[in-house]
Amino acid sequence: MTDDTSQAPIPSADDHRPAALFLCVKNGGKSQMALGWFKELARERAIAWSGGSEPGESLSATAVEAMSERGIDITGEYPKPWTDERIRAADVVITMGCGDACPYYPGRRYEDWSFDVPAGLEGLEATRHVRDQIEAKVRVLLGEMGVEFDESGTGR
């Protein structure tokens, strides 16, 4: 599937909630985990989307499992391409390893997130490690965006 019907709508001009866009190559793992954390923590206080430069066929099974372990269900998402409309609507664009394939629009705030995986970690263990780094980065991002959330756990 390559449409973006599962994406949050572009906010109207009178909607002042901050918006973030998470981009990677396949849009099946890291950017989906970031979207999951953002949506869980921010709830309706902010808007987020995800996209890929070369969307894959499905979500990463290890990403789905790792997020499920933390009580976050990302199975309603699927890899999709980014759109110019969403890039222009985002207050911040987070890139995760898409390099030169990631788009650039003047006036947008950009951050590139990279993740270290210790030698010897593979599969689900490696994904858990990245998941936890993503959670920490999303929490910082929400703070920088002025979005309140429960510091002790998820956004519930």
C-alpha positions in Angstrom: 0.0 0.0 0.0 1.4 3.4 -0.9 -1.4 5.9 -0.2 -1.5 7.8 3.1 -5.0 7.3 4.3 -3.8 6.2 7.8 -2.0 9.5 8.2 -3.3 12.3 10.4 -4.9 15.0 8.3 -3.0 18.2 7.5 -4.2 20.7 10.2 -6.2 23.7 9.2 -4.7 27.2 9.5 -6.4 27.8 12.9 -5.0 24.5 14.4 -1.9 25.6 16.2 -0.7 22.2 17.4 2.9 21.5 16.6 3.6 18.9 13.9 6.5 16.5 13.3 7.3 14.3 10.3 9.5 11.2 10.7 11.4 10.1 7.6 13.5 7.1 6.8 14.1 4.9 3.7 11.6 2.0 4.1 9.2 3.6 6.6 8.8 0.2 8.2 10.9 0.4 11.4 12.6 3.4 13.0 10.3 6.1 11.6 7.2 4.0 12.6 8.5 3.5 16.1 9.1 7.2 16.4 5.6 7.9 15.1 4.2 5.4 17.6 6.1 7.0 20.6 5.1 10.5 19.5 1.4 9.6 19.1 1.4 7.7 22.4 3.1 10.5 24.4 1.6 13.6 22.7 -1.9 12.2 22.2 -4.0 15.0 20.7 -1.7 17.8 21.8 0.5 17.5 18.6 0.4 15.9 15.2 2.8 13.6 13.5 3.3 11.7 10.3 5.9 9.3 8.9 7.1 8.5 5.4 9.9 6.8 3.4 12.0 7.6 0.4 11.5 4.0 -0.8 8.6 2.6 1.2 8.9 -1.2 1.9 6.1 -3.7 1.7 5.3 -4.0 5.4 6.3 -3.0 8.9 9.3 -4.6 10.5 8.1 -7.5 12.6 10.7 -6.8 15.2 9.6 -3.1 15.4 6.0 -4.2 15.9 7.1 -6.7 18.6 9.4 -4.2 20.4 6.7 -1.5 20.5 4.1 -4.0 21.6 6.3 -4.9 24.6 5.9 -1.3 25.7 2.2 -1.3 25.2 2.2 0.6 21.9 0.4 -0.9 18.9 1.8 0.2 15.5 0.0 -2.5 13.5 -2.5 0.0 12.1 0.4 1.7 10.2 2.1 0.7 7.0 5.0 2.0 4.9 4.1 5.0 2.8 5.9 7.7 0.9 6.3 11.2 2.3 4.4 14.0 0.6 5.5 17.6 0.0 2.3 18.7 1.7 3.2 17.0 4.9 6.8 18.3 4.8 5.6 21.9 4.4 3.1 21.4 7.2 5.6 20.0 9.7 7.3 22.2 12.2 10.1 19.7 12.5 11.3 17.1 10.1 13.2 14.2 11.6 15.4 12.2 9.2 16.7 8.7 10.1 19.3 7.5 7.7 17.7 8.5 4.4 20.7 10.7 3.5 20.5 12.7 0.3 17.1 11.1 -0.5 15.5 13.1 2.3 13.8 16.3 1.0 14.8 19.7 2.1 12.5 22.7 2.3 13.8 26.1 3.6 12.2 27.3 6.7 11.6 23.8 8.2 13.6 22.7 11.3 15.5 19.5 10.5 17.1 17.0 12.8 18.9 13.8 11.7 18.7 11.0 14.3 21.1 8.1 14.3 21.2 5.2 16.6 24.0 3.1 18.0 23.6 -0.6 18.4 26.3 -2.3 20.5 28.3 -5.0 18.9 26.7 -8.4 19.3 23.1 -7.2 19.5 21.0 -8.5 16.7 17.3 -9.0 15.8 14.8 -8.1 18.5 17.5 -7.2 21.0 19.0 -4.6 18.6 15.5 -3.3 17.8 14.7 -2.9 21.5 17.9 -0.9 22.0 16.9 1.4 19.1 13.3 1.6 20.4 14.6 2.9 23.7 16.8 5.5 22.0 13.9 6.6 19.9 11.7 7.0 23.0 14.3 9.2 24.7 14.7 11.4 21.6 10.9 11.7 21.1 10.6 12.8 24.7 13.2 15.5 24.2 11.6 16.6 20.9 8.2 16.9 22.6 9.7 19.1 25.3 11.4 21.3 22.8 8.1 21.6 20.9 6.3 22.6 24.2 4.1 19.5 24.2 3.2 18.4 27.7 3.1 14.7 28.5 3.4 12.4 31.5 7.2 12.2 32.2 6.7 9.0 34.3 5.4 6.8 31.5 3.4 7.0 28.3 1.0 9.7 27.5 -2.0 8.0 29.1 
